Amino acid sequence: MARPRSGSHFWLTVRVTQIDTPLPELIERWQRGWAASRGFDPATPVPGGLLVDIRLPHRQTELISLTPDDLDSVRALAEQAAAADVPVWLTVMTHLPVEVDRIMRAAGLSTLPDESLMGTDLSTHPHPGLPDGYTLDVTVERDVVTAVVLHSSGASAARGYLAVVGTDGIADMISTEPAHQRRGLGRAVMGALAEAGRGLGATTGLLLASPQGRELYASLGWRLCSRAVVGKPVAGSYSAPAG
């Protein structure tokens, strides 16, 4: 395939994008790209959501709610995750983050409630350049774009991924090494991913933003679709099955 080159609980109140798209549909579209980016098997439908095999010691599986504003359904998923014999995480993208956070904690999960599902029109995404001393390499494999920023010393300075599924480009694992932060490298990575994604037919961008990344994405025109609450087991709260 051709290779193009080139904290605290705080809820955003920015304008919601793609307002005509039901949230469960956006969640499913995000999940397909997230799974493609990380090489996960297709999700398995379960009552109220999807089950994804992660296969990490601290995160064996992940439940993703498809009924995010149905609090009874969220409660059932939270209790299922908390009662599992292996570490199961639960992700709920919702317009009711305070209530969902409360439900997860009552079930016995700890929460990371500051994340956000964000979206953008990739056709208008800016493409910032790099500062002196850096180069950017972009590769595409199986409709997953990888963008890597290298310092003149040869060290990897920043990277990110974007999986194209249909007309969606799902950005994932955007990071900048501490020694190279605050130099615009994350902006350059996002611009390169958006450009390559457009070349693969993507028109809409989706991502799950951490509190640290939210400001970066908002500065590039990404808008809030919903809040996201991630629940995970309290360390030592599960036990491996006997045998």
C-alpha positions in Angstrom: 0.0 0.0 0.0 1.2 3.5 -0.8 2.8 5.4 2.1 2.0 9.1 2.2 4.7 11.1 4.0 4.8 14.3 5.2 -7.3 15.3 37.3 -10.2 16.6 38.9 -13.7 15.9 37.8 -14.3 18.6 35.2 -17.0 18.4 32.5 -16.7 20.4 29.3 -19.6 22.6 28.2 -18.5 23.2 24.6 -21.0 22.8 21.7 -21.8 19.2 20.8 -20.9 18.1 17.3 -22.8 15.7 15.0 -25.9 16.4 17.0 -28.1 14.5 14.5 -26.2 11.3 15.1 -27.6 9.1 17.9 -24.9 8.6 20.6 -25.1 4.7 20.5 -24.2 4.9 16.8 -21.3 7.1 17.5 -20.1 4.8 20.2 -20.2 1.8 17.9 -18.4 3.7 15.1 -15.7 4.8 17.6 -15.3 1.2 19.0 -14.8 -0.3 15.5 -11.9 2.1 14.8 -10.4 1.8 18.3 -10.4 -2.0 17.9 -8.8 -1.7 14.4 -6.1 0.6 15.7 -5.1 -1.8 18.5 -5.6 -5.0 16.7 -8.4 -6.3 18.8 -10.9 -9.0 17.6 -14.4 -7.8 16.7 -16.5 -7.0 19.8 -19.1 -9.5 21.1 -22.6 -8.1 21.7 -23.9 -8.4 25.3 -27.0 -7.1 26.9 -26.7 -3.3 27.0 -23.4 -3.1 25.1 -20.3 -4.7 23.7 -17.6 -6.9 25.1 -14.0 -6.5 23.8 -11.1 -8.9 24.6 -8.1 -6.8 25.6 -6.0 -9.6 27.1 -3.8 -7.4 29.3 -3.1 -8.6 32.9 -4.7 -5.6 34.4 -7.5 -5.3 31.8 -8.6 -8.7 30.4 -11.8 -7.5 28.8 -13.7 -4.2 28.4 -17.5 -3.6 28.5 -18.7 -0.7 26.4 -22.2 0.6 27.0 -24.6 1.1 24.1 -27.4 2.3 26.3 -25.4 5.1 28.0 -28.2 7.1 29.4 -30.2 4.1 30.6 -29.0 4.1 34.2 -30.5 0.7 35.0 -28.5 -0.8 32.1 -25.3 1.0 33.2 -25.9 -0.3 36.7 -26.2 -3.9 35.4 -22.9 -3.6 33.4 -21.1 -2.0 36.4 -22.2 -4.8 38.7 -21.1 -7.4 36.0 -17.7 -5.8 35.8 -17.2 -5.5 39.5 -18.2 -9.1 40.1 -15.9 -10.6 37.5 -13.1 -13.0 38.4 -10.7 -11.2 36.1 -10.1 -7.4 35.7 -12.9 -6.0 33.5 -13.2 -2.3 32.6 -16.4 -0.5 31.7 -16.6 2.5 29.4 -19.8 4.6 29.3 -20.0 7.6 27.0 -23.0 9.5 28.4 -24.8 12.8 28.8 -25.2 11.8 32.5 -21.6 11.6 33.7 -22.3 12.5 37.4 -25.0 9.8 37.7 -22.9 7.2 35.8 -19.9 7.9 38.0 -22.0 7.5 41.1 -23.3 4.1 39.9 -19.9 2.8 39.0 -18.5 3.7 42.5 -21.5 2.2 44.2 -20.9 -1.1 42.3 -17.3 -1.1 43.6 -15.4 0.3 40.6 -12.9 3.1 40.7 -13.5 5.7 37.9 -11.7 7.9 35.4 -14.5 10.3 34.8 -12.7 13.1 32.9 -12.6 11.6 29.4 -14.6 12.8 26.4 -15.8 11.5 23.1 -14.9 14.1 20.5 -15.5 14.5 16.8 -14.6 16.7 13.9 -15.0 17.3 10.2 -11.7 16.0 8.7 -12.1 18.1 5.6 -11.4 21.3 7.6 -8.8 19.9 9.9 -5.7 22.1 10.1 -2.3 20.7 9.2 0.3 22.5 11.4 4.0 22.2 10.5 6.9 21.0 12.6 9.5 23.1 14.4 13.1 23.0 13.3 15.0 19.9 14.2 12.1 17.4 13.7 10.8 15.2 10.8 7.5 13.4 10.4 7.1 10.0 8.9 3.6 8.7 8.0 2.9 5.1 7.0 -0.4 3.2 6.2 -1.0 -0.5 6.8 -4.4 -2.2 6.6 -6.1 1.2 6.8 -4.3 2.2 10.0 -2.2 5.3 9.7 0.8 5.7 11.9 2.5 9.1 12.3 5.9 9.4 14.0 7.8 12.5 14.8 11.6 12.0 15.0 14.1 14.4 16.6 17.3 15.2 14.7 19.1 13.0 17.2 17.1 10.0 16.0 14.9 9.8 19.1 11.2 9.3 18.7 9.5 12.4 20.0 5.8 12.0 19.3 3.4 9.5 17.6 -0.2 8.7 17.0 -2.5 6.4 15.1 -5.7 6.7 13.0 -7.8 3.8 11.9 -10.1 4.3 8.9 -13.4 2.3 9.0 -15.8 3.4 6.3 -15.8 7.2 6.3 -14.7 7.4 9.9 -11.1 8.1 11.0 -10.6 7.1 14.7 -7.5 8.7 16.3 -5.9 6.8 19.0 -2.8 6.8 21.3 -1.6 10.3 20.6 1.5 11.0 22.7 4.5 13.2 23.0 7.6 12.3 24.9 8.1 14.5 28.0 11.4 16.0 26.7 9.6 17.2 23.6 6.4 18.5 24.9 5.0 22.1 24.3 6.6 22.3 20.9 3.5 21.7 18.8 4.4 18.1 17.9 1.0 16.8 18.9 -0.7 19.3 16.6 1.6 18.2 13.8 0.8 14.5 14.4 -3.0 15.2 14.4 -2.7 17.2 11.2 -0.8 14.4 9.5 -3.2 11.7 10.6 -6.2 13.8 9.4 -4.6 14.3 6.0 -3.7 10.7 5.5 -7.2 9.7 6.7 -8.8 11.9 4.1 -6.7 10.2 1.5 -8.2 6.9 2.6 -11.8 8.2 2.4 -12.4 9.3 6.0 -14.6 12.4 6.4 -15.4 12.3 10.1 -12.9 12.1 12.9 -13.7 10.5 16.3 -11.5 10.0 19.4 -11.7 9.4 23.1 -9.8 12.3 24.7 -8.0 12.3 28.0 -8.1 15.4 30.2 -4.5 16.1 29.0 -5.4 15.8 25.3 -8.7 17.6 25.3 -7.3 21.1 25.1 -5.1 20.1 22.1 -8.0 18.6 20.2 -10.3 21.5 20.9 -7.6 23.9 19.6 -7.7 21.9 16.3 -11.5 22.2 15.9 -12.6 18.9 17.6 -15.9 19.2 19.5 -17.5 17.4 22.3 -19.9 14.6 21.4 -20.4 13.3 25.0 -18.7 12.9 28.3 -17.1 9.5 29.1 -16.7 7.7 32.4 -14.3 4.7 32.5 -14.6 2.3 35.4 -12.0 -0.2 36.4 -11.7 -2.7 39.3 -10.1 -1.6 42.5 -6.7 -3.3 42.8 -7.1 -6.6 44.5 -10.9 -6.6 44.2 -11.0 -9.7 41.9 -9.6 -13.1 42.2 -8.5 -15.7 39.6 -10.8 -18.7 39.4 -9.5 -21.8 41.1 -7.8 -24.5 39.1 
